[in-house]
Amino acid sequence: MVQDRTPERIRMISRIIGEERIGTQDDLVRALRRRGVGVTQATVSRDIRRLGLVKVRGPGGARYALPPEPAQAPDPRRIRAVMDEFAREVMVALDLVLVKTVPGGAAPVAQAIDDTGWPDVAGTLAGEDTIIVVPRNRAAARAVSQRLRGLLPPVRV
C-alpha cells in the first residue's frame, strides 16, 4: 500500500516558503527535489492551492507567501511592517482614502488594514497597486488618511 506523503510535503513547502524566495512553481519543484522529494509541477500546483499560497511582489520581485493568519488581537507592528514594505502614497479622494502600493502590494496592505479592526474603517477594496479604504463617515476619512500617512516609509532616494 502506498503511503500518502501530502501532509509531510505540505509542511515542507511551508518551511521552504518561509526560508527561501520562491517565485515560481518550478522554483518550488527544484527546492523540494533538493530535499529529496520527487514531485511534479501538477502536484506542487495542487499543494499551493491547499496551502492558499499567495503571490506577492516586493523589491526583489514576485514570490509565494503563506496567507496571513487571522489575528486573535491586532498586532500594531504588522500594519507598520506591511506599509513599510509595500505602501508608497496615501491620499483622500472625496470621502474615500486611497493607498498606492508597489505592484502586487495592495492585497497584503488591505488585509493588514482590515486586520487592525480600526472602528473608523468600514472596509477595503484592493486592486494590483491601489487600495480604496472606505471610512465610516467623512470625518473618519481624514483621520484614517492621517493615521495611514504616519505609517508610510521614509522617502527612499
Wavefront OBJ file of the C-alpha trace (Angstrom):
o trace
v 0.000 0.000 0.000
v 1.300 3.464 -0.939
v 1.502 5.952 1.916
v 0.156 9.467 1.293
v 3.013 11.924 1.870
v 0.843 15.005 1.290
v 0.834 16.276 4.915
v 4.616 15.880 5.170
v 5.151 17.620 1.809
v 2.767 20.448 2.781
v 4.757 21.062 5.990
v 7.981 21.063 3.984
v 6.566 23.563 1.456
v 5.531 25.856 4.322
v 9.096 25.749 5.678
v 10.609 26.366 2.231
v 8.317 29.349 1.591
v 9.392 30.814 4.936
v 13.107 30.271 4.296
v 13.589 30.931 0.572
v 12.348 33.335 -2.074
v 10.209 31.062 -4.257
v 8.880 32.921 -7.296
v 7.527 30.113 -9.480
v 6.140 26.619 -9.212
v 9.311 25.370 -10.922
v 11.399 27.042 -8.175
v 9.352 25.129 -5.614
v 9.719 21.823 -7.509
v 13.519 22.335 -7.547
v 13.610 23.233 -3.838
v 11.651 20.091 -2.967
v 13.866 17.911 -5.155
v 16.981 19.341 -3.441
v 15.458 18.000 -0.228
v 14.917 14.570 -1.745
v 11.211 14.916 -2.524
v 10.336 13.782 -6.045
v 7.366 15.854 -7.121
v 5.720 17.075 -10.318
v 4.626 20.595 -11.155
v 0.987 19.415 -11.122
v 1.367 18.144 -7.546
v 3.017 21.406 -6.489
v 0.154 23.323 -8.096
v -2.377 21.366 -6.010
v -0.292 21.870 -2.860
v -0.141 25.624 -3.497
v -3.947 25.664 -3.671
v -4.243 23.553 -0.495
v -1.972 25.939 1.409
v -3.691 29.006 -0.034
v -0.321 30.491 -1.002
v -0.491 33.997 -2.407
v 1.911 35.683 -4.768
v 3.242 38.996 -3.503
v 5.504 41.461 -5.203
v 8.261 43.233 -3.397
v 11.518 44.971 -4.208
v 13.125 41.602 -5.062
v 10.317 40.555 -7.419
v 7.317 38.251 -7.057
v 7.360 35.410 -4.549
v 4.973 32.967 -2.947
v 3.925 33.642 0.632
v 1.693 31.964 3.162
v -1.660 33.694 3.598
v -1.940 35.847 6.683
v -3.423 34.012 9.634
v -6.439 35.624 11.231
v -5.129 37.566 14.184
v -6.638 36.990 17.600
v -5.666 40.521 18.543
v -4.382 43.049 16.020
v -0.614 43.448 16.106
v 0.253 47.112 15.500
v 3.716 46.077 14.274
v 2.180 44.155 11.361
v 0.463 47.162 9.735
v 3.664 49.174 10.153
v 5.803 46.424 8.581
v 3.412 45.864 5.665
v 3.049 49.602 4.998
v 6.829 49.965 5.131
v 7.341 47.173 2.604
v 4.561 47.927 0.110
v 2.871 51.344 0.563
v 4.045 54.409 -1.316
v 1.342 57.097 -1.022
v -1.877 57.885 0.864
v -4.452 60.424 -0.318
v -8.071 61.419 0.237
v -10.406 61.377 -2.784
v -13.890 62.663 -1.974
v -14.805 60.694 1.147
v -12.535 57.742 0.375
v -8.901 57.100 1.238
v -6.624 55.748 -1.497
v -3.395 53.915 -0.762
v -0.920 53.423 -3.624
v 1.481 50.490 -3.319
v 4.194 48.775 -5.296
v 2.723 46.405 -7.929
v 1.237 43.383 -6.180
v 1.330 45.080 -2.778
v -2.297 46.144 -2.480
v -3.720 42.853 -1.160
v -1.354 42.460 1.821
v -1.751 46.130 2.781
v -5.565 45.944 2.532
v -5.573 42.774 4.635
v -3.367 44.445 7.250
v -5.708 47.470 7.354
v -8.727 45.166 7.743
v -6.950 43.206 10.495
v -6.348 46.337 12.586
v -10.017 46.464 13.465
v -9.979 50.267 13.372
v -13.573 51.301 14.132
v -13.477 54.187 11.643
v -12.765 51.817 8.698
v -15.806 50.116 7.130
v -13.654 48.029 4.777
v -11.115 47.952 1.965
v -11.028 47.028 -1.707
v -7.667 46.090 -3.251
v -6.537 46.007 -6.858
v -2.992 45.349 -8.079
v -1.365 48.507 -6.699
v -4.231 50.607 -5.317
v -6.471 50.224 -2.287
v -9.738 52.010 -1.623
v -10.264 52.366 2.113
v -13.922 53.047 2.905
v -14.264 55.128 6.069
v -17.439 55.075 8.153
v -18.023 58.815 7.601
v -16.452 61.991 6.180
v -14.602 62.890 9.385
v -13.180 59.380 9.543
v -11.670 59.786 6.055
v -9.303 62.488 7.303
v -8.452 60.584 10.478
v -7.773 57.331 8.601
v -5.621 59.058 5.982
v -3.561 60.776 8.686
v -3.113 57.508 10.560
v -2.014 55.702 7.372
v 0.315 58.549 6.328
v 2.024 58.161 9.690
v 2.815 54.565 8.729
v 4.355 55.372 5.331
v 8.031 54.531 4.953
v 10.508 57.395 4.766
v 11.115 58.700 1.262
v 13.674 56.488 -0.455
v 16.263 58.190 -2.599
l 1 2 3 4 5 6 7 8 9 10 11 12 13 14 15 16 17 18 19 20 21 22 23 24 25 26 27 28 29 30 31 32 33 34 35 36 37 38 39 40 41 42 43 44 45 46 47 48 49 50 51 52 53 54 55 56 57 58 59 60 61 62 63 64 65 66 67 68 69 70 71 72 73 74 75 76 77 78 79 80 81 82 83 84 85 86 87 88 89 90 91 92 93 94 95 96 97 98 99 100 101 102 103 104 105 106 107 108 109 110 111 112 113 114 115 116 117 118 119 120 121 122 123 124 125 126 127 128 129 130 131 132 133 134 135 136 137 138 139 140 141 142 143 144 145 146 147 148 149 150 151 152 153 154 155 156 157
